[in-house]
Amino acid sequence: MTSNELSPNRYFTRSVDLWWLVFLAALLGGALGYIFFSLRHPIYEATANLYVRIDLANFPMKGVRDDLLQYNEDMAVNVTRQILLSKLVLNDVVSQLKSKSVNATTSDLLQNYTIERKLDVWELRYRSQDPSTAQTIANTWADIGYQAMLTWQSAGKTQSYVIFQSPSQAILPIQPVLYGRNNLILAGALIGLIIGIVLANWISRKPREDAGVKGAAP
């Protein structure tokens, strides 16, 4: 085995010899993670679910190519996103939030939302530094969006075979999805641990390399 080959046993031995350096680096990394947590507020995410499906009994299948059936279904239900992001819905959400003592602009809504479709379920997620605010906005948005879906359908703006069901309410988020204290401390400690192992191996190897250089000198 040449000196340039990676040897896990050698890395482990060198790390054990300088265990205090590895431990100090991990401790410092964890401390930096805590400092980062102190400087950033945790972000919470609340999710309200909307249910949109196709009434297959009324879905027009005659005269439609098989490869276009799924496309037509997707186009029909994708109006869900269009309704939720319509200007009228966003303005109604902002107005109703004010009556609930929650200050948010349409810009805030668009910067902190996520809409994801999972088969018949549309997840409307909203993030905020305050968990109750995230819950209130997600639920308010889902309720107003659902009423708008019914209005659009009664006005003929959506296909009659699209079935909109009342949304399920978002629960109060407990664990943050970003900048959680424990996760940041653990991440910092792991990064510090890796740096400590690299430093320990570099320090342990350097005297031998220096000695080899001196031995080779005339």
Number of C-alpha atoms within 10 A of each C-alpha: 6 6 6 6 7 10 11 9 9 11 16 14 14 20 22 15 13 17 16 13 18 22 17 15 23 25 19 19 25 24 18 18 25 22 14 16 19 12 10 14 16 18 18 24 28 28 26 25 23 22 19 24 17 18 12 11 8 10 15 13 13 8 6 10 9 10 8 11 15 11 10 15 17 14 12 18 22 14 18 23 15 13 20 21 18 13 12 13 22 21 14 16 25 21 15 17 19 13 9 12 9 15 13 15 16 15 9 13 19 12 11 13 18 14 17 12 17 9 10 14 15 21 22 23 23 27 26 20 15 15 21 18 22 25 25 21 28 27 25 20 25 27 19 18 27 23 15 18 25 17 13 15 17 12 9 10 12 19 16 14 18 20 16 19 14 15 20 15 18 23 17 16 18 11 12 20 14 17 20 18 19 13 17 21 24 17 17 22 24 17 17 24 22 15 16 25 23 16 18 23 19 14 13 17 12 11 11 11 11 11 10 11 10 10 9 8 6 4
